[in-house]
Amino acid sequence: MSKEEILARVTEVLVRSFEFDSSQIYPTAHLIDDLDLDSIDAIDLAVGLEEETGLDLAEEELREIRVVQDIVDLIHRKLGED
């Protein structure tokens, strides 16, 4: 899966889970500052991403995520490990 396809899937999860407009989701969007997500939202996001991708995301990996592109890169890297 390409990074563009992953970004589209991540955008779908964010729009579906948090009712964002898709225009609010872009690679450099900061999850806390721009999208106003909190720690509870982060858990919901992780669950949604795991359901969407079938991947197990470790807590340490999730702590490194700051912007949307970090999510894309993490998923891309984990898909390459399979």
MDAnalysis code that builds the backbone (N, CA, C; Angstrom):
import MDAnalysis as mda
import numpy as np

u = mda.Universe.empty(246, n_residues=82, atom_resindex=np.repeat(np.arange(82), 3), trajectory=True)
u.add_TopologyAttr("name", ["N", "CA", "C"] * 82)
u.add_TopologyAttr("resid", np.arange(1, 83))
u.add_TopologyAttr("resname", ["MET", "SER", "LYS", "GLU", "GLU", "ILE", "LEU", "ALA", "ARG", "VAL", "THR", "GLU", "VAL", "LEU", "VAL", "ARG", "SER", "PHE", "GLU", "PHE", "ASP", "SER", "SER", "GLN", "ILE", "TYR", "PRO", "THR", "ALA", "HIS", "LEU", "ILE", "ASP", "ASP", "LEU", "ASP", "LEU", "ASP", "SER", "ILE", "ASP", "ALA", "ILE", "ASP", "LEU", "ALA", "VAL", "GLY", "LEU", "GLU", "GLU", "GLU", "THR", "GLY", "LEU", "ASP", "LEU", "ALA", "GLU", "GLU", "GLU", "LEU", "ARG", "GLU", "ILE", "ARG", "VAL", "VAL", "GLN", "ASP", "ILE", "VAL", "ASP", "LEU", "ILE", "HIS", "ARG", "LYS", "LEU", "GLY", "GLU", "ASP"])
u.atoms.positions = np.array([
    [0.853, -1.178, 0.000],
    [0.000, 0.000, 0.000],
    [0.901, 1.243, 0.000],
    [0.574, 2.195, -0.854],
    [1.374, 3.415, -0.935],
    [1.049, 4.356, 0.222],
    [1.931, 5.315, 0.445],
    [1.686, 6.290, 1.518],
    [0.434, 7.116, 1.219],
    [0.163, 7.358, -0.062],
    [-1.039, 8.107, -0.425],
    [-2.295, 7.313, -0.061],
    [-2.254, 5.999, -0.308],
    [-3.393, 5.150, 0.039],
    [-3.572, 5.070, 1.554],
    [-2.456, 4.998, 2.268],
    [-2.524, 4.971, 3.732],
    [-3.107, 6.274, 4.254],
    [-2.665, 7.402, 3.704],
    [-3.205, 8.697, 4.123],
    [-4.717, 8.739, 3.895],
    [-5.174, 8.215, 2.785],
    [-6.614, 8.195, 2.503],
    [-7.351, 7.364, 3.552],
    [-6.794, 6.225, 3.929],
    [-7.424, 5.361, 4.939],
    [-7.405, 6.028, 6.312],
    [-6.281, 6.662, 6.661],
    [-6.177, 7.367, 7.942],
    [-7.207, 8.506, 7.973],
    [-7.328, 9.216, 6.871],
    [-8.313, 10.300, 6.778],
    [-9.716, 9.754, 7.005],
    [-10.025, 8.607, 6.384],
    [-11.338, 7.988, 6.569],
    [-11.600, 7.680, 8.044],
    [-10.595, 7.133, 8.730],
    [-10.749, 6.788, 10.146],
    [-11.000, 8.053, 10.970],
    [-10.226, 9.099, 10.721],
    [-10.382, 10.349, 11.474],
    [-11.741, 10.996, 11.209],
    [-12.170, 10.997, 9.965],
    [-13.470, 11.588, 9.619],
    [-14.597, 10.787, 10.262],
    [-14.517, 9.457, 10.157],
    [-15.562, 8.584, 10.705],
    [-15.588, 8.626, 12.238],
    [-14.412, 8.614, 12.853],
    [-14.340, 8.530, 14.319],
    [-14.595, 9.858, 15.022],
    [-14.156, 10.951, 14.412],
    [-14.206, 12.245, 15.109],
    [-14.993, 13.317, 14.370],
    [-15.645, 12.925, 13.271],
    [-16.498, 13.836, 12.512],
    [-15.762, 15.066, 11.996],
    [-14.503, 14.881, 11.617],
    [-13.766, 15.957, 10.966],
    [-14.246, 16.081, 9.533],
    [-14.028, 17.241, 8.960],
    [-14.156, 17.402, 7.522],
    [-12.841, 16.911, 6.934],
    [-12.882, 16.208, 5.827],
    [-11.648, 15.650, 5.265],
    [-10.615, 16.736, 4.933],
    [-11.070, 17.978, 4.708],
    [-10.124, 19.057, 4.417],
    [-9.266, 19.415, 5.632],
    [-9.692, 18.994, 6.825],
    [-8.925, 19.262, 8.040],
    [-7.752, 18.297, 8.200],
    [-7.760, 17.213, 7.435],
    [-6.751, 16.169, 7.573],
    [-5.718, 16.325, 6.473],
    [-4.512, 16.651, 6.848],
    [-3.392, 16.784, 5.909],
    [-2.139, 16.313, 6.635],
    [-1.091, 15.954, 5.886],
    [0.076, 15.306, 6.506],
    [0.697, 16.046, 7.681],
    [0.728, 17.355, 7.658],
    [1.385, 18.099, 8.734],
    [0.422, 18.537, 9.844],
    [-0.837, 18.092, 9.764],
    [-1.810, 18.440, 10.811],
    [-1.385, 17.803, 12.128],
    [-1.188, 18.641, 13.142],
    [-0.792, 18.172, 14.470],
    [-2.037, 17.642, 15.177],
    [-1.926, 16.441, 15.719],
    [-3.106, 15.790, 16.303],
    [-3.666, 16.549, 17.494],
    [-2.808, 17.156, 18.288],
    [-3.283, 17.876, 19.469],
    [-3.585, 19.333, 19.126],
    [-2.624, 20.031, 18.525],
    [-2.782, 21.462, 18.285],
    [-3.785, 21.789, 17.182],
    [-3.748, 21.027, 16.078],
    [-4.625, 21.328, 14.942],
    [-5.966, 20.594, 15.013],
    [-5.932, 19.338, 15.456],
    [-7.152, 18.525, 15.456],
    [-7.790, 18.413, 16.831],
    [-7.115, 18.953, 17.827],
    [-7.666, 19.021, 19.187],
    [-8.015, 17.647, 19.770],
    [-7.190, 16.632, 19.453],
    [-7.395, 15.307, 20.025],
    [-6.725, 15.234, 21.389],
    [-7.348, 14.498, 22.307],
    [-6.741, 14.305, 23.625],
    [-6.337, 12.841, 23.788],
    [-5.903, 12.460, 24.970],
    [-5.390, 11.103, 25.178],
    [-6.471, 10.037, 24.983],
    [-7.698, 10.337, 25.358],
    [-8.796, 9.390, 25.136],
    [-9.049, 9.242, 23.638],
    [-9.022, 10.363, 22.917],
    [-9.186, 10.313, 21.462],
    [-8.072, 9.485, 20.822],
    [-6.867, 9.590, 21.370],
    [-5.732, 8.843, 20.819],
    [-5.974, 7.338, 20.922],
    [-6.577, 6.912, 22.015],
    [-6.900, 5.487, 22.178],
    [-7.942, 5.077, 21.139],
    [-8.970, 5.897, 20.977],
    [-9.995, 5.609, 19.970],
    [-9.389, 5.564, 18.575],
    [-8.474, 6.473, 18.295],
    [-7.802, 6.506, 17.001],
    [-6.990, 5.236, 16.790],
    [-6.239, 4.826, 17.802],
    [-5.419, 3.612, 17.695],
    [-6.295, 2.399, 17.406],
    [-7.416, 2.282, 18.102],
    [-8.337, 1.156, 17.881],
    [-8.871, 1.200, 16.444],
    [-9.268, 2.378, 15.999],
    [-9.782, 2.524, 14.632],
    [-8.742, 2.159, 13.585],
    [-7.499, 2.574, 13.820],
    [-6.424, 2.257, 12.880],
    [-6.129, 0.764, 12.867],
    [-6.134, 0.146, 14.035],
    [-5.893, -1.292, 14.106],
    [-6.997, -2.053, 13.375],
    [-8.241, -1.625, 13.549],
    [-9.356, -2.273, 12.855],
    [-9.249, -2.076, 11.350],
    [-8.867, -0.881, 10.931],
    [-8.781, -0.551, 9.505],
    [-7.635, -1.283, 8.814],
    [-6.517, -1.439, 9.511],
    [-5.320, -1.997, 8.870],
    [-5.040, -3.446, 9.237],
    [-5.629, -3.920, 10.329],
    [-5.324, -5.265, 10.791],
    [-3.982, -5.370, 11.494],
    [-3.347, -4.241, 11.752],
    [-2.036, -4.220, 12.417],
    [-2.203, -4.060, 13.923],
    [-1.226, -4.566, 14.661],
    [-1.151, -4.291, 16.094],
    [-0.174, -3.137, 16.280],
    [-0.642, -2.063, 16.883],
    [0.196, -0.892, 17.108],
    [0.596, -0.855, 18.575],
    [1.897, -0.896, 18.830],
    [2.403, -0.907, 20.198],
    [2.271, 0.470, 20.833],
    [2.101, 0.478, 22.137],
    [1.960, 1.739, 22.874],
    [3.155, 2.659, 22.642],
    [4.364, 2.078, 22.604],
    [5.575, 2.901, 22.382],
    [5.527, 3.571, 21.014],
    [5.017, 2.841, 20.012],
    [4.916, 3.410, 18.669],
    [3.903, 4.551, 18.645],
    [2.812, 4.359, 19.345],
    [1.762, 5.381, 19.360],
    [2.211, 6.650, 20.067],
    [3.079, 6.513, 21.047],
    [3.566, 7.697, 21.776],
    [4.403, 8.613, 20.893],
    [4.971, 8.069, 19.825],
    [5.828, 8.848, 18.925],
    [5.030, 9.688, 17.922],
    [3.746, 9.436, 17.828],
    [2.914, 10.105, 16.827],
    [2.575, 11.525, 17.277],
    [2.860, 12.468, 16.411],
    [2.541, 13.877, 16.685],
    [1.651, 14.475, 15.595],
    [1.939, 14.119, 14.337],
    [1.201, 14.663, 13.187],
    [0.652, 13.501, 12.357],
    [-0.260, 13.804, 11.464],
    [-0.887, 12.780, 10.632],
    [0.163, 11.979, 9.861],
    [1.191, 12.642, 9.345],
    [2.229, 11.934, 8.578],
    [2.930, 10.874, 9.431],
    [3.052, 11.102, 10.731],
    [3.653, 10.094, 11.615],
    [2.832, 8.800, 11.584],
    [1.524, 8.927, 11.534],
    [0.650, 7.751, 11.464],
    [0.890, 7.022, 10.143],
    [0.909, 7.791, 9.065],
    [1.126, 7.215, 7.733],
    [2.457, 6.468, 7.700],
    [3.511, 7.106, 8.199],
    [4.843, 6.486, 8.183],
    [4.879, 5.218, 9.026],
    [4.243, 5.235, 10.189],
    [4.212, 4.068, 11.060],
    [3.512, 2.905, 10.375],
    [2.357, 3.152, 9.806],
    [1.607, 2.087, 9.138],
    [2.394, 1.573, 7.932],
    [2.963, 2.479, 7.159],
    [3.752, 2.082, 5.987],
    [4.915, 1.194, 6.408],
    [5.604, 1.577, 7.466],
    [6.742, 0.802, 7.960],
    [6.282, -0.581, 8.446],
    [5.178, -0.616, 9.182],
    [4.690, -1.899, 9.722],
    [4.183, -2.803, 8.607],
    [3.583, -2.257, 7.582],
    [3.134, -3.080, 6.462],
    [4.331, -3.672, 5.718],
    [5.437, -2.941, 5.687],
    [6.650, -3.427, 5.039],
    [7.324, -4.551, 5.809],
    [7.014, -4.654, 7.117],
    [7.603, -5.692, 7.949],
    [6.973, -7.059, 7.695],
    [5.750, -7.052, 7.175],
    [5.029, -8.325, 6.956],
    [5.603, -9.100, 5.794],
])
